[in-house]
Amino acid sequence: MKKILIIVLLLGSLFSCIAPMKHKTQLEIRVMETRDYDAKNIKVVLKALMNVYQDEQYMLVEAVSDLGVINAVRTRRVGPLPYEPFAIFVKKHEEKKEKGKKKEIELYRLIEIVSSSAHVTKFGKKFRVRVNFNIKNLDQFSNIYNLEKVEREEQFHKNFFNALDKSIYLENEGI
């Protein structure tokens, strides 16, 4: 009985140490998505944005310079095919068969689709760039499901803005 009580107390203390996942406020999300840049004009910023998107393997879908908007999409295979070893198992799916028997099918994450939208506006003497990303994953049956993406979005923004910093510097210097 003492052993069970000790195990329960240890497990209880272990789970109480795990912090709940904090949801970001709208202001925190905006701060993560936005940066201000010094540039000669809006076209320099838009050109730098296009360069970064293309360097990061995005396909430019739409660019409207009058509005300062760019939309881009990147699609890539992220997992092996289901018959390959070490496939990324996602969840089980029950499929009905003809004779009333159910068969479980393992679903695998195969394709990642990252959609991005950037908006550039004049903000005093600087240009404000806001970029957001929408990440979707497809399984082998083209079903869309989303992963928890808070950390991934932060990393997407950090990587993207680091590349944009360099690109704007090169554009401003005419290199």
N, C-alpha and C positions, 0 to 999 in steps of 0.2 A: 504494500500500500504506500509506503514511504517513497519507493522508487517511482511509482506512478505520479505522486504528488510533486516530486522533484522534476520529473520530465515535463509535467504540465506547467510548472512555474518557469522552467527554462524556456519552453516554447513560447509562453506568454510574454516573457521579457524580450525574447528575440523579435517577436512580431510587433511589440510596442516600440521598438527602436526604429522600425522602418517608417520613414516619413511619407505621408500621403503625397500623391502627385499634385503639384500646385498648378492650377490653371492660370494662364496669363490673362491680364486685363487687356482691354482694347488699347489703352495707352501704351502698355508694355509691348504689345504686338506692333504698334505703329513705330515705336522707337527702334525696334529690331529691324523693321522694313525700310527705314528712311535714313538717308545721309545727305549732307549738303556739300556742294563742290564749287570751287572757283573755276570758272571757265570763261572763254572769250564770248561765246554765245551758246544758244540752246543746241545748235547743229553740232557743235563739238561734243557735247554731252551725249546726244543721240547717236552720233557716229561711234563714240567710245562704247556705248551700250551695245550697239550692233556687233562691234568687234568682240566684245566679251561673250555675247551669246554664241557667236559663231565659233569662237575658240573653245567654248564649253560644249560643243556638238549640238547646239540647238538649231532648229529650223525656224527661221523668221516667218511668222504667219502674217503679221500685219505691222506696218509702221506708218504712223500719221504724224508728220513733223509739225503741222499746224496745232495739233492738240498735245504733242509731246508724249505720244503713246506708242509702245512697242509690245507686241505679243509674240511669244515664241514657245515651241514645244520640243521636248527631247524624249525619244523613245529608245529604250535599250533592254536587252535581255539580261536579267539579273540572276536567273537560276538555271540549273540544268534541266534537261528534259526529264519527264517522270521515270523513264526507264534507265536513266543514268545513275550511277552510284552517288551517294551523298546529296541527293535531291533535297531541296528546302521544303520540308513538309509544313503545310499550313493548317489544314483542318480536314476532317472527314466529312464526306457528303454522301447521303444515302440516295441511291437511285432506284426507282421502282422497276422491276422487271415484269415481263409478260405474265408469268404464272403466279404473281402475287408475292414472290420472294423479293426481299430487299437485299441489295448488294452495296457494301461500303466501298467508296472510291476515295483514294487519297488525293487531295488537291495540292498543287504546288505553285509557288510564286514564280512566274516565268518572266513577265514583262513589267517594267516600270515606266510609267508615263509621267513626265514632269511638265506641267504647263506653267508658264510664267508671264506676268504682265508687269510692265514698267511704265511709270508716269513721271515726266519731268516738268517742273514748274519753276518759274522765276520767283525767288524769295529774297527780296532786297537786292544786294549785289551778287548773290550766289544763286545756284540752281539746286533745287531740292529734287532728289531722286527717290521714288518709292517703288520698291520691287516686292512682289509677292509670288509665292510658289504654291502650286497645288499638286500633291503627289498621289498618284493612283497606282495600284498594282493589279495585274490580271493573272488569273490562274490558267491552267491549260485548256479550260473551256470558255475562256474570255469573260469570266465573271469578274466584276470589279469589286475589290474590297480595299479598305484603307488600313494602313498600319498606324500605330501611335506615332505621330510625326512632330511633336513639339521639339525634341532635341534635333531631329533631322532638319527641320526648317531653320533652326538657329544656325546649324552648320552650313546649310545652303546659303543663307544670307551672309555669313562671315566670309565664306569662300568667294561668293559672287562680288561682294563689295571690295575685298582685297584685290581681285582681278580688275575691277572697275577703277579703283584708285590708280593702279599702274597704267591702265589704258587712257584715263583722262590726263595723267601726267604726260604720256607720250603724245597725245593729241595736242595739248597746250604747247608743248615744245616743238611740235611739227616734225617729230621723228617718225 
